[in-house]
Amino acid sequence: MDYLIPNNTEEILALKNNPVNEEVVATAIAGVVKMARLQGQSLEELTTSILQDDRVLDPARRRWLSEMIVQAWNILPDS
């Protein structure tokens, strides 16, 4: 991956200045996982917040994103 894992919301938001591709999405997901851990959130808490109803993602995409969060949680080392 050519991108550093974001450490805060500002760094995640800065990713929107890049063309959307798999690497940018993976970097953003890794940043969300990293920030959740630093805030003391559990995986369950994080996935619950991802699955909450919103107007941006349809249910299938929220489930996919939740699965990617779980995979990232399991792959990334603890900070």
C-alpha positions in Angstrom: 0.0 0.0 0.0 1.4 3.4 -1.0 -0.7 5.3 1.6 0.0 5.6 5.3 -2.7 4.5 7.7 -4.5 7.6 8.8 -4.2 8.6 12.5 -7.2 10.9 12.7 -10.4 12.1 11.0 -8.6 14.8 9.1 -6.2 12.4 7.5 -9.1 10.1 6.5 -10.9 13.1 5.0 -7.8 14.1 3.1 -8.0 10.8 1.2 -10.9 12.2 -0.8 -8.4 14.2 -2.7 -7.2 11.0 -4.3 -9.0 9.1 -7.1 -11.1 6.4 -5.5 -9.6 3.0 -5.9 -9.2 -0.2 -3.8 -6.1 1.2 -2.1 -7.7 4.4 -1.0 -10.7 2.5 0.3 -8.5 0.0 2.2 -6.5 2.8 3.6 -9.6 4.6 4.9 -10.9 1.3 6.4 -7.6 0.7 8.1 -7.7 4.3 9.5 -11.2 3.8 10.9 -10.1 0.6 12.6 -7.0 2.2 14.0 -9.0 5.2 15.3 -11.7 2.9 16.9 -9.0 1.0 18.7 -7.4 4.1 20.0 -10.8 5.3 21.3 -11.2 2.0 23.1 -14.0 0.7 20.9 -14.6 -3.0 20.5 -15.0 -4.6 17.1 -18.7 -5.2 17.9 -19.2 -1.5 18.7 -17.5 -0.5 15.5 -19.5 -2.9 13.3 -22.7 -1.9 15.0 -22.0 1.8 14.1 -21.2 0.8 10.5 -24.5 -1.1 10.2 -26.6 1.7 11.5 -29.2 3.0 9.1 -28.0 5.9 7.0 -28.7 7.6 3.7 -25.3 7.0 2.2 -25.1 3.3 1.8 -27.7 0.7 1.0 -28.0 -2.3 3.4 -25.9 -4.6 1.1 -23.1 -2.1 1.0 -23.2 -1.5 4.7 -22.9 -5.3 5.3 -20.0 -5.5 2.8 -18.3 -2.6 4.6 -18.9 -4.3 7.9 -17.2 -7.4 6.6 -14.2 -5.4 5.4 -14.0 -3.8 8.9 -13.9 -7.2 10.5 -11.2 -8.4 8.1 -9.1 -5.2 8.8 -9.6 -5.6 12.5 -8.3 -9.2 12.4 -5.4 -8.4 10.0 -4.0 -5.1 11.4 -1.7 -5.2 14.4 -2.9 -3.6 17.6 -1.7 0.0 17.8 
